């Protein structure tokens, strides 16, 4: 009888595991796995918001265009020729990403050297350019004006939570020159100040979709996360989940609170543009621009409140890149977890009485979830729970039907003692 139960069990578990794995690859269980990960992240929020390493500014540098030195430039704002010179000066440092946190636009009539600027951007593997917008504090009654960029800007495809809680905008004001747009991605530039400090939106509402900001576009580039994998959660437990395990903790409206204490090295753009005539860069500046950094370019943060926008992006990137990453079990490790769940199912069928199989299955699933919770709390390691839980549930169901029958205890009749008269 034991062999028969075992054959029936594996004839059910085998096809079930194959079907569940196929459905998981197709994304059928994605929502359940996402909810489980949201639960884990919400309970480890404090750890996910603390830097994993010292030195927040180690991965980011800020190149400042200082208005107080505008006489040193060909014009102000700097014309294309100055930008070309700056980009060429940055090429030897081979930055991981170049974030231009100010719109590169010089009016309706494009001046000379704009194609030369586009050519100077070609050596950079990751470029993100900013678009100036008009934010709105009230719920928009009409779609925002986006001009010819309506179909150019990407949209978030995976969003959980109330879209209406995200900040909105009424129009795009200044976008990069059309000749520069193919040089990289574009994102929206915006910042908000409150009594708690500055915050940057991760995405902004456009009708019933969310458009990524410069911050979101930069992380999508750095982590190689297409928007089919780039998931955004709004409301309680808000955050952005990216393909390489990066988690960006956000406020309920989907904005990132910028830590004002985050230090980022600042390099004067003019020192870079002197070329070989006079090396004005100090050893500290050269170290800050070292290879593999994320370089943010924009107006100096000390000029005025609006100019602070570029430096805020540098701070936000620095503080987020220093955070710990989520660790998902590899495919082989997940197969091992499935094997353990299958063994638990075998035990339920072969060793547990039918009347107890259901509750034992519930107990196994509960224990597996507790172990997953503790693993995430200690090492941020997690496993999609759908397939292991389903295998245990199948074992419990079969245990209720073909499991071990309860042993009947037969009480032998006792001899009636004779009574002597």
MOMO-V219257 format. One record per helix or strand of 2 or more residues. SS is the DSSP state (H for helix, E for strand). FROM is the first residue (numbers start at 0). TO is the last residue. If there is no record, write none. Layout:
SS_FROM_TO + SS_FROM_TO
//
This chain:
H_1_24 + H_29_42 + H_44_47 + H_55_58 + E_59_64 + H_66_71 + H_79_90 + E_96_99 + H_113_120 + E_126_135 + H_146_148 + E_157_159 + H_162_164 + E_167_173 + H_177_180 + E_184_188 + E_191_193 + E_196_200 + E_202_205 + E_208_212 + H_213_221 + E_230_232 + E_238_240 + E_246_248 + E_254_256 + E_264_267 + H_268_271 + H_282_287 + E_293_298 + H_307_320 + E_326_327 + H_330_350 + H_353_378 + E_380_381 + H_385_401
//
